[in-house]
Amino acid sequence: MQGYDDMVLLRDIEVESHCEHHMAPFLGKAYVAYVPAEKVVGISKLARVVEIFSKRLQTQETLTQLIAQAIEDNLLPAGTAVLIDAEHQCMTTRGVHHRHVSTITTRFTGVFKSDPTLQDRFLKLARG
């Protein structure tokens, strides 16, 4: 590695998945960051991780965790942060019929979990 030791963040990665509870789509955006320790990766690979795991029938909570774990396992970073903000079609097309309700899930590991300042910085940058 060439000495880069600060946050790498991708914002607004499109998420299209299906909830295992209702088999209805949930659509939104993912925000993925890591702090390199030994390896850096091409940024398109981070978006690809989101894309690959989004193809499964799952909960949003599981998707968030799977993305973080894949980055942890493959890059061995100092820390990983994942935020997904999505609207679930089961909320709009059946049951309560509430539109524009979003669900936010997060997963923090390493320095993002132990350093509240870094976690806050991620959240501020992710939200623009």
QUIBEL-V841081 format. One record per residue. N is the residue number from 1. RES is the residue in one letter. PSI is psi in radians with two decimals (* if undefined). BURIAL is # if it has 16 or more other C-alpha atoms within 10 Angstrom, else .. Layout:
BEGIN
<<N | RES | PSI | BURIAL> <N | RES | PSI | BURIAL>>
END
This chain:
BEGIN
<<1 | M | 2.68 | .> <2 | Q | 0.46 | .> <3 | G | 0.11 | .> <4 | Y | 2.15 | .> <5 | D | 0.51 | .> <6 | D | 3.07 | .> <7 | M | 2.39 | #> <8 | V | 2.12 | #> <9 | L | 2.29 | #> <10 | L | 2.26 | #> <11 | R | 2.71 | #> <12 | D | 0.71 | #> <13 | I | 2.15 | #> <14 | E | 2.35 | #> <15 | V | 2.23 | #> <16 | E | 1.94 | #> <17 | S | -3.12 | #> <18 | H | 2.30 | #> <19 | C | 2.32 | #> <20 | E | -0.31 | .> <21 | H | -0.75 | .> <22 | H | -0.07 | .> <23 | M | 0.57 | .> <24 | A | 2.63 | #> <25 | P | 2.64 | #> <26 | F | 2.39 | #> <27 | L | 2.42 | #> <28 | G | -2.61 | #> <29 | K | 2.54 | #> <30 | A | 2.57 | #> <31 | Y | 2.09 | #> <32 | V | 2.29 | #> <33 | A | 2.69 | #> <34 | Y | 2.75 | #> <35 | V | 1.98 | #> <36 | P | 2.51 | #> <37 | A | -0.95 | #> <38 | E | -0.55 | .> <39 | K | 2.57 | .> <40 | V | 2.78 | #> <41 | V | 2.67 | .> <42 | G | 2.38 | .> <43 | I | -0.48 | .> <44 | S | -0.43 | .> <45 | K | -0.57 | .> <46 | L | -0.74 | #> <47 | A | -0.62 | #> <48 | R | -0.65 | .> <49 | V | -0.78 | #> <50 | V | -0.81 | #> <51 | E | -0.81 | #> <52 | I | -0.86 | .> <53 | F | -0.40 | #> <54 | S | -0.35 | #> <55 | K | -0.09 | .> <56 | R | 2.72 | .> <57 | L | 2.03 | #> <58 | Q | 3.06 | #> <59 | T | 2.81 | #> <60 | Q | -0.61 | #> <61 | E | -0.75 | .> <62 | T | -0.76 | .> <63 | L | -0.79 | #> <64 | T | -0.80 | #> <65 | Q | -0.72 | #> <66 | L | -0.71 | #> <67 | I | -0.85 | #> <68 | A | -0.75 | #> <69 | Q | -0.68 | #> <70 | A | -0.71 | #> <71 | I | -0.77 | #> <72 | E | -0.87 | #> <73 | D | -0.61 | .> <74 | N | -0.55 | .> <75 | L | -0.33 | #> <76 | L | 0.94 | #> <77 | P | 2.99 | #> <78 | A | -0.42 | #> <79 | G | 2.79 | #> <80 | T | 2.50 | #> <81 | A | 2.33 | #> <82 | V | 2.31 | #> <83 | L | 2.28 | #> <84 | I | 2.28 | #> <85 | D | 1.93 | #> <86 | A | 2.65 | #> <87 | E | 2.29 | #> <88 | H | 2.17 | #> <89 | Q | -0.39 | #> <90 | C | -0.46 | #> <91 | M | -0.48 | #> <92 | T | -0.45 | .> <93 | T | -0.18 | .> <94 | R | 3.02 | .> <95 | G | -2.01 | .> <96 | V | -0.32 | .> <97 | H | 0.84 | .> <98 | H | 2.17 | .> <99 | R | 2.71 | .> <100 | H | 0.48 | .> <101 | V | 2.14 | .> <102 | S | 2.64 | .> <103 | T | 2.30 | .> <104 | I | 2.24 | #> <105 | T | 2.57 | #> <106 | T | 2.75 | #> <107 | R | 2.18 | #> <108 | F | 2.38 | #> <109 | T | 2.85 | #> <110 | G | -2.29 | #> <111 | V | -0.45 | #> <112 | F | -0.49 | #> <113 | K | -0.64 | .> <114 | S | -0.30 | .> <115 | D | 1.73 | .> <116 | P | -0.51 | .> <117 | T | -0.76 | .> <118 | L | -0.71 | #> <119 | Q | -0.77 | #> <120 | D | -0.70 | .> <121 | R | -0.78 | .> <122 | F | -0.85 | #> <123 | L | -0.70 | #> <124 | K | -0.77 | .> <125 | L | -0.65 | .> <126 | A | -0.68 | #> <127 | R | -0.12 | .> <128 | G | * | .>>
END
